[in-house]
Amino acid sequence: MSKQILLIGGMPTAGKSTIAENLSNHLKLPWISTDQIGAILRAVATREKYPKLFTWEDYDGFQYLNEYTPDELAEREFAKSEAVWLGVRKLIKEDHTWNDGFIIEGDDILPRLVAQDFSDVSNVRAVFVGDLDIERIRKVVLTRNFVGGDARSYSDDVKQKEVEWILNYGKKLKNQALKYTMPWVEVDKSEHDLAKVLSALELS
């Protein structure tokens, strides 16, 4: 069997890391997050040359959420993804460590970028996951913050703004996945999510 490279993109709060870990255990493939790849890039890149890599770096979560609208926050996340994609693409094309393949998960995998660089590469498969249920998004936001700081200390207005930008991002991502005919899986944080992702990837 040829080397398998599986990409799991998706919106924040969708449980991408959990899905990647379960997929890794099921297929016996290692996995890495785009957060890790982004951290490596920021360690060697300069702000002057790659400013979008450092989108979140100069703020704590409260400041970041207050400064931008939900739509602006979503668009800034898409811009950061394009910068991190440079490292993701390099890993996919040049890795010689994981002979059987690997899994990459994270917000920085976008349908447009996968289609642009790997639409004709048969051993690279992508799936995008989302959970557009606003109550489940709110539940995650109340217990975990995605831009630094302790979400429990934020006002209700700030928490609601985080819910709004994540939902905004998820809708935009779903539309992009449909536009580029990439599989989109609606997850519900249940034991059925892995099976749905495997089916979308045409794996068993």
Order of alpha helices (4+ residues) and beta strands (2+ residues): beta-alpha-beta-alpha-alpha-alpha-beta-alpha-beta-alpha-alpha-beta-alpha
